[in-house]
Amino acid sequence: MTTRALHLLAASVLLAACASAPVVLESDVPLPPGMSTVRSADIKRAGGTVTGGTFLLAGEVSDARDTMSTLAARFRDEGWIVLVRESGLDFAACVATKGARSVEVRIDRRALDPAMSSGLIVVKSTPRAG
């Protein structure tokens, strides 16, 4: 391989890594676009997977409906099933499931200052009967 080909390959790998959507604690739970986790509580993990926890979000949301549409697509890309979704300009919520886990997401757009919007993600696991 030529040096140029190696540089192109390295650049494409780097771009692919940077282009991945942000997630909660390096898991398969996507974050809403424009938002980040500012506080977490009651975190539970099993085998590298987030199985429980509450995550407070902050960031810019110009339209909660559009933000939730993008987030729902990210959930589906990660193998989640989006069960419930409601949204409007200032508020959006959804529930998604994957295996024994469920995720509830709430996004509240701050109308006076969209850059100060907030959200909440709650991850729960249902114990399997055995």
KAKASUL-V867060 format. One record per residue. N is the residue number from 1. RES is the residue in three letters. SS is DSSP state (alpha for helix, beta for strand, coil for the rest). PHI is phi in radians with two decimals (* if undefined). OMEGA is omega in degrees with one decimal (* if undefined). Layout:
# KAKASUL-V867060
N|RES|SS|PHI|OMEGA / N|RES|SS|PHI|OMEGA
This chain:
# KAKASUL-V867060
1|MET|coil|*|179.3 / 2|THR|coil|-1.39|178.7 / 3|THR|alpha|-1.07|-179.9 / 4|ARG|alpha|-1.10|179.3 / 5|ALA|alpha|-1.12|177.4 / 6|LEU|alpha|-1.11|178.1 / 7|HIS|alpha|-1.12|179.0 / 8|LEU|alpha|-1.13|178.7 / 9|LEU|alpha|-1.12|179.2 / 10|ALA|alpha|-1.09|179.7 / 11|ALA|alpha|-1.13|-179.2 / 12|SER|alpha|-1.20|176.3 / 13|VAL|alpha|-1.13|178.9 / 14|LEU|alpha|-1.10|179.1 / 15|LEU|alpha|-1.12|178.8 / 16|ALA|alpha|-1.11|178.9 / 17|ALA|alpha|-1.15|-179.1 / 18|CYS|alpha|-1.28|-175.3 / 19|ALA|alpha|-1.43|-178.2 / 20|SER|coil|-1.14|-177.3 / 21|ALA|coil|-1.23|178.3 / 22|PRO|coil|-1.15|-178.5 / 23|VAL|beta|-2.30|177.1 / 24|VAL|alpha|-1.39|174.0 / 25|LEU|alpha|0.81|178.1 / 26|GLU|alpha|0.91|-177.4 / 27|SER|coil|-2.00|175.7 / 28|ASP|coil|-1.79|178.3 / 29|VAL|coil|-1.73|-176.9 / 30|PRO|beta|-1.28|174.1 / 31|LEU|coil|-1.61|174.0 / 32|PRO|coil|-1.06|178.5 / 33|PRO|coil|-1.04|179.1 / 34|GLY|coil|1.48|-177.5 / 35|MET|beta|-2.10|176.7 / 36|SER|beta|-2.44|178.8 / 37|THR|beta|-1.35|178.0 / 38|VAL|beta|-1.93|178.5 / 39|ARG|beta|-2.79|177.3 / 40|SER|beta|-2.33|179.1 / 41|ALA|beta|-2.61|174.2 / 42|ASP|beta|0.95|-177.3 / 43|ILE|beta|-1.25|175.1 / 44|LYS|beta|-2.25|178.9 / 45|ARG|beta|-2.32|174.5 / 46|ALA|beta|-2.55|178.3 / 47|GLY|coil|1.03|179.9 / 48|GLY|coil|1.41|-179.0 / 49|THR|beta|-1.92|173.9 / 50|VAL|beta|-1.30|-178.9 / 51|THR|beta|-1.93|178.3 / 52|GLY|beta|-2.95|176.2 / 53|GLY|beta|2.58|177.1 / 54|THR|beta|-2.14|-174.5 / 55|PHE|beta|-2.25|177.7 / 56|LEU|beta|-1.49|-175.9 / 57|LEU|beta|-2.01|172.6 / 58|ALA|beta|-2.56|178.0 / 59|GLY|beta|2.77|-177.1 / 60|GLU|coil|-1.67|176.6 / 61|VAL|coil|-2.31|179.4 / 62|SER|coil|-1.51|178.2 / 63|ASP|coil|-2.62|-176.5 / 64|ALA|alpha|-1.08|-180.0 / 65|ARG|alpha|-1.10|179.1 / 66|ASP|alpha|-1.12|178.9 / 67|THR|alpha|-1.06|-179.3 / 68|MET|alpha|-1.20|177.3 / 69|SER|alpha|-1.07|177.8 / 70|THR|alpha|-1.13|-179.9 / 71|LEU|alpha|-1.11|179.3 / 72|ALA|alpha|-1.05|177.2 / 73|ALA|alpha|-1.13|177.9 / 74|ARG|alpha|-1.14|176.1 / 75|PHE|alpha|-1.04|-179.9 / 76|ARG|alpha|-1.07|178.1 / 77|ASP|alpha|-1.08|-179.9 / 78|GLU|coil|-1.58|176.9 / 79|GLY|coil|1.60|178.4 / 80|TRP|coil|-1.45|172.8 / 81|ILE|beta|-1.88|179.3 / 82|VAL|beta|-1.49|-175.3 / 83|LEU|beta|-1.57|-174.4 / 84|VAL|beta|-2.26|176.6 / 85|ARG|beta|-2.61|173.4 / 86|GLU|beta|-2.37|-177.4 / 87|SER|beta|-2.80|175.6 / 88|GLY|coil|-2.66|-178.4 / 89|LEU|coil|-1.09|-173.8 / 90|ASP|coil|-1.82|-177.5 / 91|PHE|beta|-2.55|174.0 / 92|ALA|beta|-2.61|178.3 / 93|ALA|beta|-2.61|173.7 / 94|CYS|beta|-2.68|172.8 / 95|VAL|beta|-2.23|178.4 / 96|ALA|beta|-2.29|179.0 / 97|THR|beta|-2.26|175.1 / 98|LYS|beta|-2.69|-176.4 / 99|GLY|coil|1.07|-178.5 / 100|ALA|coil|-1.60|-178.4 / 101|ARG|beta|-1.84|171.6 / 102|SER|beta|-2.30|178.8 / 103|VAL|beta|-2.27|173.2 / 104|GLU|beta|-1.92|-179.8 / 105|VAL|beta|-2.18|176.6 / 106|ARG|beta|-2.30|177.5 / 107|ILE|beta|-2.17|177.0 / 108|ASP|beta|-2.06|178.2 / 109|ARG|coil|-1.42|176.6 / 110|ARG|coil|-1.51|-173.2 / 111|ALA|coil|-1.07|-178.2 / 112|LEU|coil|-1.28|178.9 / 113|ASP|coil|-2.55|-177.3 / 114|PRO|alpha|-0.98|178.3 / 115|ALA|alpha|-1.22|-179.6 / 116|MET|alpha|-1.85|-179.9 / 117|SER|beta|-1.23|-177.6 / 118|SER|beta|-2.30|178.7 / 119|GLY|beta|-2.78|-178.6 / 120|LEU|beta|-2.57|172.4 / 121|ILE|beta|-2.12|175.9 / 122|VAL|beta|-2.13|178.6 / 123|VAL|beta|-1.82|179.9 / 124|LYS|beta|-2.32|173.6 / 125|SER|beta|-2.09|176.3 / 126|THR|coil|-1.72|179.3 / 127|PRO|coil|-1.08|179.0 / 128|ARG|coil|-1.45|178.3 / 129|ALA|coil|-1.22|-176.8 / 130|GLY|coil|-2.48|*
